[in-house]
Amino acid sequence: MHSKVYTDTPATRSPVLTVVLAILILAILTAAALAALHWFQRRAAVLPAHDQEKIHVTMYNDLTSTTNDLT
């Protein structure tokens, strides 16, 4: 007795429906990715831009003053 590996069953779904389903799935994935990006950007923007610049300058000054003290 041999097992049947490949079956010759006819396609039960039309090619048009396959394309529509593929487009639908891609649209859902794209919407999910854009929603995640939007959420991440809103979460990362905790401080206004001018406050972030102050933090960056303070950190830069701390680093440069440390290196100047070594000389």
N, C-alpha and C positions, 0 to 999 in steps of 0.2 A: 504494500500500500504506500503510495507516494503522496506527500503533502503538496498542496497547490500553493505555490509562492506568489505567482502573479495571476490576477483575475482580469478578465476582459469584460468588466461591467461598463455599461454605457454611462456617459456623464449625465448626472441628474440636475445640474444647474446650468443655466444658459451663460454664455460668455459675457453677455451684457450685464447680467446680475453679478457676475464675478467682478467686473470692472467697477460697478456701482458700490459693491461692498468694499473693494480696495480703497476707493476714494473716500468712503465714509470712515473707514478705519484710519486712514492717513489724516483726515480732518480732525478726528477725535484726538489723535496723538499730537497733532500740531497745536490744537487748542490747549491741551494739557501742558505742553512744553511752554507755551506763551504765558499761561496762567502761573506756572511755577517761576518763570523768569520775572514776571511782574511782582509776584509775592516776594521774591528774593531781593529785587531792587528796592521795594518799599521797606523791607526789613533792614536793608543795609543803609538806607538813608535816615538814620536816627538823628544825626546832627545836621543843622544847616551848613551850607558850604563854607561860610566864613568861619564857623567854629572848627571845622575840619582843617582849614588852613592854619588856624592858631595852634592846633595840636601838632600839625606837621612842623611848623616853624619852631615850636618849643622843643620837639624831639630833635630836630636838626641842630638847634643851638646847644642842647645838652650834649650831643655827640661831638660837635666841633669844640666845645669848651673843654671836654675831656681830652681830646687830642692835643689842644693847645697847652694844657697843663703839663703834658708829658715833655714838652720841649724846653 
